[in-house]
């Protein structure tokens, strides 16, 4: 019962984490620059409030992903 709930939570966190990582802007020299992502001259040095909140949410979901991974390992090992 508990392993099913944690598995569903783990799946939702995983999909959310993938989505948030794909929302991040490229940091130069990567695939986003190859397709014209580096052409914008706007806010080059700093980051906006939206980017900071996206970073915070990504870190929170990464911690939750790690927690659910260890929880599933602990539940399934016993």
C-alpha positions, 0 to 999 in steps of 0.5 A: 500500500505504502509503496504504491503511494510513494511510487505514484509520488515518485513518478509525479515528481520525476515528470515535474522535474524533467519539465522544469529542467527543460524550462531552464535557459541555456548558459552558453555554448549548448544546444540552445545557442545552436538553435538561436537561443543565444541571439537575445541580448536582453538580460545577459548577466543577471537573472530575473525573478522568474528564473530564480523561482524556477531554480528554487522550485527545481532544487526543491523537486530534486530534494523531493526526488532524492527523498522518494528514491531513498524511501522506495529503496528502504520500503522495497528492501524490507 
